[in-house]
Amino acid sequence: MSIETRVKELNGTSQKKSYSVEEVMQILGVVRQTVYKLIERGCFKAVKVDKGYRIVKKSFDK
């Protein structure tokens, strides 16, 4: 299954503006630590909210 297909599946019909770390884990099929490493490396934009991160959808989808 392609990443695009998995993203569409997870999003459904809603117009999301960000992803949670858990959603990115599911889309990419990786563990939490990998998502945090990708955030640290600047692979996509993320905003720290409370104790977690929200990944900006536009930057991730690129």
C-alpha positions as CSV (number, residue, x, y, z in Angstrom):
1,M,0.0,0.0,0.0
2,S,1.4,3.4,-0.9
3,I,1.9,6.2,1.6
4,E,-0.6,8.4,-0.2
5,T,-3.3,5.6,0.1
6,R,-2.5,5.2,3.8
7,V,-2.7,9.0,4.4
8,K,-6.1,9.1,2.6
9,E,-7.3,6.2,4.6
10,L,-6.4,7.8,7.9
11,N,-7.7,11.2,7.0
12,G,-11.1,10.0,5.8
13,T,-13.1,13.0,4.7
14,S,-11.9,15.5,7.3
15,Q,-9.6,18.4,6.3
16,K,-6.7,17.9,8.8
17,K,-4.0,20.5,9.2
18,S,-1.7,18.4,11.3
19,Y,-0.8,14.9,12.2
20,S,-0.1,13.4,15.6
21,V,3.1,11.5,16.1
22,E,1.0,8.3,16.3
23,E,-0.5,9.1,12.9
24,V,2.9,9.6,11.3
25,M,4.0,6.3,12.9
26,Q,1.1,4.5,11.2
27,I,1.6,6.2,7.8
28,L,5.3,5.5,7.6
29,G,5.2,2.2,9.5
30,V,8.0,3.3,11.9
31,V,8.5,3.5,15.7
32,R,8.0,6.6,17.8
33,Q,11.7,7.2,18.1
34,T,12.1,7.4,14.3
35,V,9.4,10.1,14.1
36,Y,11.2,12.2,16.7
37,K,14.5,11.8,14.9
38,L,12.8,13.0,11.7
39,I,11.4,16.0,13.5
40,E,14.9,16.8,15.0
41,R,16.5,16.6,11.5
42,G,13.9,19.0,10.1
43,C,12.4,16.6,7.6
44,F,9.1,18.2,8.2
45,K,7.7,21.1,10.4
46,A,6.4,20.2,13.8
47,V,5.0,22.2,16.7
48,K,5.4,21.3,20.3
49,V,2.0,21.2,22.0
50,D,2.0,20.4,25.7
51,K,4.1,17.3,26.1
52,G,3.9,16.1,22.4
53,Y,4.2,17.3,18.9
54,R,1.9,18.0,16.0
55,I,3.4,17.6,12.5
56,V,2.3,20.2,10.0
57,K,0.3,18.3,7.3
58,K,1.6,20.3,4.3
59,S,5.2,19.9,5.2
60,F,4.7,16.1,5.9
61,D,2.8,15.5,2.7
62,K,5.6,17.1,0.6
